[in-house]
């Protein structure tokens, strides 16, 4: 983040690449300071940024932060009702968008976007430490946001840059959305290191996406499990330009066999796969695999970043001194969130977690300090009296193709984006026996594709709406 180091130190080195245009660190710094000065002159407030993979989003975000204004980053593709709900919940003074508000009382041009000032009196003042608000809910538009301090964002950017050994020659394709914590951390960590990012809004299925990689001279590509599975299954990595050497993987667990394939592919071109673990509640990342380690230990998720501590807790354990073999992953570090927010008044609250985050993930730490994940506490289901770890159920079928597991009304529902209905029907009895479930308690459903959030994760709420019956309304008393 530009709060960490003066961007002028990187001078004429590239900072942003977009459709053949290069913006240097010096040019970006000048533009940020000019816009930040205009914002400072207009007083405090909250910026709600509808993000796109374009220079305007980056410039607006950095300028707002340089002016001391907190920024809420959300998906520009949200439907109109979801947009309105967020505006009503948080009452921002400014909205950054490529579609300016009709009722804006003032408009500041920001490259390919506009900062529009909303009418009316200012809302309650946010806490002075508050810097960013990020969603954990993908494309649902939920008003529940993570509150991150400026210190947390700055620390995590520096720690990631150091762990990945980023430098001025590194350029990542900004393939993940900027409103997603992983995508945003790619931008921050590269700018802090004097490197650069190439902005794109294309899909990997478009030939132009791979051309962007080549034209921009990208050295690294970040991805999430769904994306890497897709690229590996279709053999699309063969299109990668020779300068692409490094891959980073986070946002969920990628199967060890696929980690090994991806690590081998990167090693063959003189590069590396860096598997990472993180949560939005910890700004972005908590652990990173050491160089070259993913090929040897494809099941591991990383070693804790500098400045943080990891331990495992289970009921009855004594904390970090006597950890259990498997339990909840707990993290302590300066990048832990201040807490959650659901409305404007929550922005005034201070740090409620004091640097300690109970992740809700299950895992263990090996003798080398590497974290090995074992699912989610919240992904436990109880079907016909049997407790099932839904992540483990999904892992059974992942070799066949993308699979999502849901708990229904005393049934296990598996959404499968592979096979035919007949093939799934033939597999169901064998799978029921393996899971020790009655055949009637298992339902396999064929879908052409699993719904995904903007961050590339499975959109479980959308699946539930599609595959599970809505709850019956409460009975009406006829009296």
N, C-alpha and C positions, 0 to 999 in steps of 0.2 A: 504494500500500500504506500502511496506517496507521502503518508505521514511518517514513514519509517526513515527514509533517506531522501535527501534533496535530489530530484530527478535531473537537475542540471549536471550532476556529477557524471551522468552517462552521455551527455552532449548529443552528438549527431548520430549516435547508435539508434537503430530502429526500436520503436516501442510497440507500434501497432502496424499491421498489414491488413488492408481490406480492398479486395478486388483490384489488385495491382498498385494501389496507393500506399506509400510508406509514410508514417508519421513518426518522427524521431522523438526521443525522450525530451529534448529541449523544446520542440514544437508543442508537444503534449503539455509540458509543464507551463509554457506561456499561456496556452489556451485555458488550462485549468485555473490558473491564477486570475486571468481576466474575468472568467465567469464567476469564480469564487468572490472576487471583489464586488461584483454586482449583487450577489446574494447577501454578502455581509451588509451592504448598504440598506438592505430591505428588512433586516431584523431576523430574529430566530424563527424556527418553524420546522415542520416535518416535510420531507420529500417522499412522495410515493412514485416509484419508478417502474413503469411497465417496460420490461427489458426485452431487447432484441440483440442479436449478434452483430451490432453495428457500432461505429465510432461514437455516435451520439449518446448511447447508453453509457459507454465507458467515460466519456468526458463529463456527462452530467453527474454520474456517481462520484467521480474523483473531485469535481468542483464542489459539490454539496458537502463532501467530507472536509475538504480544505477550508470551507466556510464555517465548519463546526455544526452543520445541520445533520441530524440523523436521517438515514435513508431506508425505506422499506422497499425491497426488491421483489417483484412479483412477475408472473408470466404475462407477456403482452397479448397472448392468445386467449386469455380468459374471456368467457362469454360476458355480455353486457350486465346481466343480473349479478354475477360474481364481482365484477368491477365495482358496481354501485354499492354492493354490500361492504366491500373493503373501504371505499371512500366514506361511507356512513359510519363505519366502526372506528376509523382512525382520524377522520377529519383533517387530512393533510393540508398544509398551507400551499404546497406546490405539487404539481403532477408533471412528471417527465414522460412524454409519450410521442409517438409519431402522428397521433390523432389528437390535436389540442382540444381542450375542453371548450365548449361553446360559450360558457359563462365566465371564462377566464378574464380577470380584470387587467392582466398584464401578461405579455408573452416574451420570453427570452429565447432566441434561436440557439439551438445546440446541435450543430452539424446537421444530421438527418432527423432530428427530433426537435421538440419544443418544450420548454419549461413554462407551464402556465400557472399563474398565481390565482388561487381560488378566492372568491369574494367572502366577506364575513370576517368577524373578529377572530384572532388567533385562538387556538385550542390550548389546553393546559400545557405548560412547559415540560418538555422531556427532561429526563435526568441528564446532567451534564456529561456523564461518562458514556451515554448511549451513542453508538455509531451506526449499527446496522440492525435491520429486522429481516429475518429470512424465514420462509415457510418450510415445513417438513412434509407438506401434504401434496406435493406435486402440482397437478392441474385442478385440484378440487376447489381452490379459491377460499379455503378455510381461513377465517380471521385469526386463528391461532398462529402466532409468530414467535420466533426465537429472538430474544434481546441480547445483542452482542456489544461489548464495550470496544472502544477504540484500542485499548491496550490488548484485548484478546485478539483482535484481528491483526494487529501489528506483530504480536508475538508469533502467532501461527504462521503468518507469511514468512517471517525470518526463519522459523524452525523448519518449515517445509523446504525452503530454498537451500538451507544447509544440508538437510537430510538427502536431498536429491542432487546435491552438488551442482546447483544451477549457476550459470554464469552468463556473461554478455552474449555469447554465441548461441545460446539456447533459444529456440523458437518453437512454441507449442501451437498446434491447431486448437483454437477455442471451439472445440466440437461440442462442448457441454454448455447448457444455458447459464447465463450470468446470474440468474436468480436462484440457481442451485448452488449450494455451498461448495461442492467439489469444483464446479465450473468457475465460480468466483475465486476460489483459492488458486486455480491455475493462473488467472490474470494477476492476482496480487503477488504470488511468489515469483513469477517471472519478472514483473516490473521492479520488485525489490532487488532482484539479482542483477538488474541492468539488462535482462533479456527482453524478449518480445513475444507477442502472440499474434496469430493470424485469425482474424474474425471471419466466420462464415455462418450462413443460415441454411446451407445445403444439407441434404441427407447423404449418407454413405452409398445409397443406391444410385445416386446421380453421378454421372461421369465427372461433372464439374467439381464434385467434392474432392476427388482424387487429384484433379488438376489444380485445385487450390493448394493442396498439400505440396505439390511439386513446384508450382509457381512461387509460392511463399518461401520455399526452402525450409520447410518445417523439419525439425530434428526430433520432435516427440509428439506422441498422440495419446491423450487421456481417454479412458473408456470405462463403462460400467458393464457388469456381467452380461446383460441382455445384448448389448452391442457387440462385445467380443464373441459371444456364442454365434451371433449372426454372421460376423465377418469370417470366423473360422469355418462354419458350416458351409458357406457358399464359396469359400476359397478366395474371398475378395482381397485378402492381404497381399496376393500376388500383384495387385495393382499399385502397391505402395512405392513411392519414389525411393531411389537408393539412399538419399540423405536422411530418411527416417530411420533412426536407430533405437529410440527409447519408447517404450509403452508404459503407461501407468494404469493401474487397475484399482478401483475402489467402488463404493456405492453398493456393496453386497458381496456375497461369497461366490467366487467362480470356482467350479469344480477343479480338483487337483490335476486331473488329466488334461484339462484345457489350459490350466496355468502352465503345465509343463510344455504343451504344444506351443503356446505363445512365447514362453521364455526361450525355447529352442529356436523359434523363428527369429526372435530378436538377436540371440547370440550368434546366429549364422551370418548376420550382417554387421557384426561387431558392436552390437548394442546390448540392451538389457531390458528386462521387465521388472518394474518396481511395483509390487503389490502393496497396498496401503489399507488402513482401517481408520474410519472416522465417523463422526456424527455431526449434524448441523449444530447440535447443542454444545459441541466443542469447537465451534467456528468452522472446522472442516475436518482436519485429520488429527489422529491420536498416535498412530503407529505407522512405521514404514519399514519394509523389508530392506536389509542391507544389500549392497551391490552384489549381483550374481547369486543371491541366496534363493530366489524363487525357483530356480531350476533344481536346486538340491532339496528344498523344502516347500514343495508346491501346496502343501496343506496349511501353511502358516500365513498369518495376516500382517506380521510386522513386529518391530521392536519400538517401544515407546519413544516419542520424540524428546529431544533435549528440553529440559525444564519441566517435564511431566513425570508422573508416576502411575503405574498400573498395578492392581492387585485383584485377587479373586476372592469373592465372598459367597458363602452359602449359609443357610440357617445353622446357627451354632458354631460357626467358624470364628476365629479370633482376629480376623482382619489380615493385614499384610504380613504380620509376623508368622502366623501359622495358617497359610491358605489351604483350602481344600483342593482336590485334584481338578474338579470341575465345579464352577459356580458362576455367579454374576460377575461380569467384568465391571470394575470400578476404576475411574480415572480421576486423578487430581492434577490440575495444571492451570496456568494463567490464561489459557484460551477457553475455559469453561464459560458458558453463557451466564448472564445475570439472572435469567429466568424467562418465563413465557409472557406473552401479552395477547389479549383478545380484544382490546379496545384502547382508545386514546388515553384514558386515565391511567392505564397500566404502564405507560411509557415513563411516568415520573418515579416509578419504583426503583430502588437500588439493587445491589447484588444480593440475591436471595439464596445462592448455592455456595458461596464462599469457596469457589474453586473446586468443588467435588461433584462429580457426575456419576450417578448410578445409571449405567448405559442400558440396562434391560437385556443385554446380550449375554449368552452363556459361553464360557470358554475356559481355557487353562493356559498357564504359562509354563513353557518347558525350561529345561536347565540352562538354555542359552538366552532366556528372557524373551523368546519369541511367543507371540500370542497365537493360539489356535482356537478358532471359534467353533461353537457347537450348537448354534441356533439361537432363538429368541425365547425369553421367558413368556412373552405375550403371545407366542405362536403355539401354545399348547391347546389341544382340543380334547374333549371328552366325548367319545362316541360309543354307545352301548356299554358304558361303564369303563371303557378302556381309554387311558390317556395316551394321546398321540402327539409327537413333535412334528408339526406340519412341514417344517423345513426338511426334516429327514425323509418324510414321505415324498416331497418334491424331488429330493436328490435321487430317490430310487428310479424315478422316471426320466430324469434329465438326460440320460444317454439317448433316449428316444427322441427328445425334442423339448421345446419350452412347455413347462407344466406349472400350474398353480393349484394349491390345495386350500380348500375352504371347509369350515365346519358348518354344516347345515343343521336342520332339526333332527338331531340324533342320527345324522348321516355324514359321511365324508364325501365331499364333492371335489373331483379332480377335473380342472379345465385343461385340455390338451390341445396345443396348436401343432398337432402332428397326427399321422395315422388317419384311418377312415373310421366312421362310426362302427362298421363291422369289426375292424381290427381291435378297437377299444372294447367292444362287447366281448370279444374272445379272450382278451387279456384280463377282464374284470374278475372272473372266478379265481384265477391263479393269484392275483394281487390280493384279493380278499383273504385267502388262506395265509399269505405271507404276513399280512397285517393283523391276522387273528380277528377279522371282522366277519359278521354274517354277510352274505352276498347282497342282501337287501339294504345293507347299511353303506354300500359303496356305489357311487354314481360317477361314471366317466363321461365327460361331455366334450365333443369335438368342437373346436373353434378355429376359424381361419387364422386368427392371430390373437394373442393376449393383449388386452388394453394396457398401455404403458403411460406412466406419468411423464412430465417434461424431463425428468432426470433419468429416464430410461428404466425405472423400476416398475415392477408389476403394480398396476392400479387395482388393488384389492377391493376398495369401495365400489369401483365401477363393476367389477366382476360379481360382487354380491348383489348389486342391483339387477344385474342381468340374469344371474343363475339361481338366486335364492328368492323364495316368495316373500313379499312384504308382510310384516306382522299384521295380524288381524286388528282392526280397530276395537277399542274398548266397547264392551256391551253397553247399550243405552238402556237405562232404567225406564220401563214403560210408564212408571208412575209419574 
